[in-house]
């Protein structure tokens, strides 16, 4: 990861992973606190975030393709490093009787859909989460798309308990 660096192109946050691969994150100048004007090295803190979340996901019962896991980890790291704070939106999601997260993974439910989220930051009663499902319908007109962030009360998170070997398709 020594040759990895963040940069922006056309207002979009990007990550260069050496000479062969660049990744466009899901976040643009509207989502980012300070979009890098020039190369910004992938820091030790970024590496710790990437590896910590990676360990949680690899140890879960969900099978991720290598590409899907890499995109989740890059966007989670970008969100924790650069994303503007998000406001709570608990009222959009159903309350869960037995709530929490398993390997940082949880389900959120609305009246018209459900999705899988990665808990990025747990603040006692609230959690900032990143959607890792392809999308989740909020209502007839609104939906969240993959890698969108949402802050919810922890009693809106159903622990994701799945059969061993389940594949997440995104």
NUVOGU-742555 format. One record per residue (C-alpha): x, y, z; residue number from 1. Coordinates in nm, 3 decimals, padded with zeros to 5 digits, m for minus. Example, Ala and Ser with C-alpha at 12.3 -4.5 7.8 and 13.67 -1.06 7.14 Angstrom:
// residues 2
+---------+---------+---------+-----+
|       X |       Y |       Z |  nr |
+---------+---------+---------+-----+
|  01.230 | m00.450 |  00.780 |   1 |
|  01.367 | m00.106 |  00.714 |   2 |
+---------+---------+---------+-----+
END
This chain:
// residues 170
+---------+---------+---------+-----+
|       X |       Y |       Z |  nr |
+---------+---------+---------+-----+
|  00.000 |  00.000 |  00.000 |   1 |
|  00.308 |  00.223 | m00.006 |   2 |
|  00.229 |  00.344 | m00.358 |   3 |
| m00.144 |  00.401 | m00.297 |   4 |
| m00.275 |  00.757 | m00.292 |   5 |
| m00.603 |  00.950 | m00.294 |   6 |
| m00.669 |  01.212 | m00.560 |   7 |
| m00.964 |  01.378 | m00.727 |   8 |
| m01.067 |  01.384 | m01.089 |   9 |
| m01.364 |  01.586 | m01.214 |  10 |
| m01.482 |  01.637 | m00.855 |  11 |
| m01.478 |  01.263 | m00.777 |  12 |
| m01.264 |  01.105 | m00.503 |  13 |
| m01.033 |  00.839 | m00.650 |  14 |
| m00.775 |  00.596 | m00.517 |  15 |
| m00.468 |  00.498 | m00.715 |  16 |
| m00.347 |  00.152 | m00.618 |  17 |
| m00.016 |  00.152 | m00.797 |  18 |
|  00.046 |  00.188 | m01.167 |  19 |
| m00.208 | m00.072 | m01.277 |  20 |
| m00.530 |  00.013 | m01.097 |  21 |
| m00.739 |  00.315 | m01.003 |  22 |
| m01.069 |  00.303 | m00.823 |  23 |
| m01.341 |  00.565 | m00.841 |  24 |
| m01.514 |  00.592 | m00.504 |  25 |
| m01.885 |  00.657 | m00.465 |  26 |
| m01.811 |  01.002 | m00.320 |  27 |
| m01.782 |  01.333 | m00.498 |  28 |
| m01.724 |  01.691 | m00.389 |  29 |
| m02.078 |  01.711 | m00.243 |  30 |
| m01.996 |  01.432 |  00.005 |  31 |
| m01.635 |  01.513 |  00.092 |  32 |
| m01.504 |  01.751 |  00.359 |  33 |
| m01.180 |  01.834 |  00.174 |  34 |
| m01.143 |  01.685 | m00.171 |  35 |
| m00.768 |  01.639 | m00.232 |  36 |
| m00.624 |  01.893 | m00.477 |  37 |
| m00.313 |  01.682 | m00.524 |  38 |
| m00.193 |  01.334 | m00.437 |  39 |
| m00.272 |  01.245 | m00.076 |  40 |
| m00.088 |  00.934 |  00.040 |  41 |
| m00.287 |  00.639 |  00.173 |  42 |
| m00.192 |  00.686 |  00.537 |  43 |
| m00.120 |  00.444 |  00.818 |  44 |
| m00.467 |  00.528 |  00.958 |  45 |
| m00.623 |  00.448 |  00.618 |  46 |
| m00.436 |  00.116 |  00.613 |  47 |
| m00.557 |  00.033 |  00.966 |  48 |
| m00.919 |  00.107 |  00.868 |  49 |
| m00.890 | m00.098 |  00.548 |  50 |
| m00.736 | m00.399 |  00.723 |  51 |
| m00.963 | m00.385 |  01.030 |  52 |
| m01.283 | m00.378 |  00.826 |  53 |
| m01.138 | m00.638 |  00.589 |  54 |
| m01.074 | m00.875 |  00.880 |  55 |
| m01.432 | m00.832 |  01.005 |  56 |
| m01.578 | m00.904 |  00.662 |  57 |
| m01.350 | m01.197 |  00.585 |  58 |
| m01.442 | m01.351 |  00.922 |  59 |
| m01.815 | m01.313 |  00.859 |  60 |
| m02.014 | m01.596 |  00.706 |  61 |
| m02.064 | m01.404 |  00.381 |  62 |
| m01.851 | m01.486 |  00.080 |  63 |
| m01.739 | m01.173 | m00.103 |  64 |
| m01.578 | m01.178 | m00.444 |  65 |
| m01.233 | m01.023 | m00.432 |  66 |
| m01.349 | m00.727 | m00.645 |  67 |
| m01.660 | m00.668 | m00.433 |  68 |
| m01.461 | m00.686 | m00.108 |  69 |
| m01.202 | m00.443 | m00.244 |  70 |
| m01.471 | m00.192 | m00.348 |  71 |
| m01.641 | m00.217 | m00.008 |  72 |
| m01.310 | m00.163 |  00.173 |  73 |
| m01.204 |  00.130 | m00.045 |  74 |
| m01.539 |  00.307 | m00.006 |  75 |
| m01.553 |  00.237 |  00.369 |  76 |
| m01.202 |  00.378 |  00.411 |  77 |
| m01.289 |  00.680 |  00.196 |  78 |
| m01.608 |  00.740 |  00.396 |  79 |
| m01.428 |  00.727 |  00.732 |  80 |
| m01.144 |  00.946 |  00.606 |  81 |
| m01.316 |  01.208 |  00.390 |  82 |
| m01.698 |  01.198 |  00.413 |  83 |
| m01.894 |  01.484 |  00.565 |  84 |
| m02.093 |  01.392 |  00.878 |  85 |
| m02.443 |  01.261 |  00.807 |  86 |
| m02.761 |  01.342 |  00.997 |  87 |
| m02.967 |  01.070 |  01.167 |  88 |
| m03.251 |  00.930 |  00.956 |  89 |
| m03.385 |  00.662 |  01.192 |  90 |
| m03.750 |  00.734 |  01.114 |  91 |
| m03.700 |  00.594 |  00.763 |  92 |
| m03.627 |  00.245 |  00.899 |  93 |
| m03.825 | m00.008 |  01.100 |  94 |
| m03.742 | m00.061 |  01.467 |  95 |
| m03.599 | m00.407 |  01.544 |  96 |
| m03.676 | m00.594 |  01.868 |  97 |
| m03.341 | m00.774 |  01.888 |  98 |
| m03.092 | m00.530 |  01.744 |  99 |
| m02.718 | m00.501 |  01.687 | 100 |
| m02.456 | m00.604 |  01.432 | 101 |
| m02.257 | m00.921 |  01.362 | 102 |
| m01.905 | m00.872 |  01.220 | 103 |
| m02.011 | m00.508 |  01.168 | 104 |
| m02.286 | m00.630 |  00.937 | 105 |
| m02.658 | m00.566 |  00.983 | 106 |
| m02.983 | m00.549 |  00.791 | 107 |
| m03.200 | m00.240 |  00.772 | 108 |
| m03.569 | m00.263 |  00.689 | 109 |
| m03.812 | m00.012 |  00.545 | 110 |
| m04.180 | m00.053 |  00.469 | 111 |
| m04.089 | m00.140 |  00.108 | 112 |
| m03.741 | m00.295 |  00.117 | 113 |
| m03.437 | m00.413 |  00.305 | 114 |
| m03.063 | m00.395 |  00.264 | 115 |
| m02.734 | m00.497 |  00.418 | 116 |
| m02.517 | m00.233 |  00.580 | 117 |
| m02.165 | m00.217 |  00.719 | 118 |
| m02.149 | m00.036 |  01.053 | 119 |
| m01.864 |  00.214 |  01.015 | 120 |
| m01.899 |  00.401 |  01.341 | 121 |
| m02.098 |  00.305 |  01.651 | 122 |
| m02.177 |  00.597 |  01.880 | 123 |
| m02.370 |  00.418 |  02.162 | 124 |
| m02.727 |  00.492 |  02.048 | 125 |
| m02.649 |  00.584 |  01.686 | 126 |
| m02.451 |  00.411 |  01.414 | 127 |
| m02.317 |  00.546 |  01.087 | 128 |
| m02.359 |  00.276 |  00.825 | 129 |
| m02.264 |  00.224 |  00.462 | 130 |
| m02.503 |  00.034 |  00.239 | 131 |
| m02.326 | m00.263 |  00.081 | 132 |
| m02.632 | m00.406 | m00.092 | 133 |
| m02.689 | m00.283 | m00.447 | 134 |
| m02.970 | m00.058 | m00.323 | 135 |
| m03.258 | m00.036 | m00.075 | 136 |
| m03.594 |  00.123 | m00.143 | 137 |
| m03.687 |  00.380 |  00.125 | 138 |
| m04.030 |  00.464 | m00.014 | 139 |
| m04.196 |  00.476 | m00.356 | 140 |
| m03.982 |  00.774 | m00.467 | 141 |
| m03.658 |  00.743 | m00.274 | 142 |
| m03.386 |  00.480 | m00.244 | 143 |
| m03.032 |  00.446 | m00.117 | 144 |
| m02.770 |  00.313 | m00.354 | 145 |
| m02.464 |  00.104 | m00.282 | 146 |
| m02.206 |  00.283 | m00.063 | 147 |
| m02.447 |  00.558 |  00.049 | 148 |
| m02.410 |  00.646 |  00.417 | 149 |
| m02.695 |  00.660 |  00.664 | 150 |
| m02.696 |  00.730 |  01.037 | 151 |
| m02.959 |  00.539 |  01.234 | 152 |
| m03.047 |  00.449 |  01.591 | 153 |
| m02.894 |  00.112 |  01.677 | 154 |
| m03.243 | m00.031 |  01.736 | 155 |
| m03.292 | m00.010 |  01.357 | 156 |
| m03.011 | m00.261 |  01.289 | 157 |
| m03.088 | m00.632 |  01.272 | 158 |
| m02.773 | m00.842 |  01.324 | 159 |
| m02.684 | m01.014 |  00.998 | 160 |
| m02.678 | m01.384 |  01.074 | 161 |
| m02.648 | m01.591 |  00.759 | 162 |
| m02.585 | m01.949 |  00.664 | 163 |
| m02.219 | m02.024 |  00.619 | 164 |
| m02.097 | m01.964 |  00.266 | 165 |
| m02.369 | m01.716 |  00.166 | 166 |
| m02.254 | m01.497 | m00.123 | 167 |
| m02.331 | m01.126 | m00.121 | 168 |
| m02.415 | m01.004 | m00.467 | 169 |
| m02.383 | m00.636 | m00.526 | 170 |
+---------+---------+---------+-----+
END
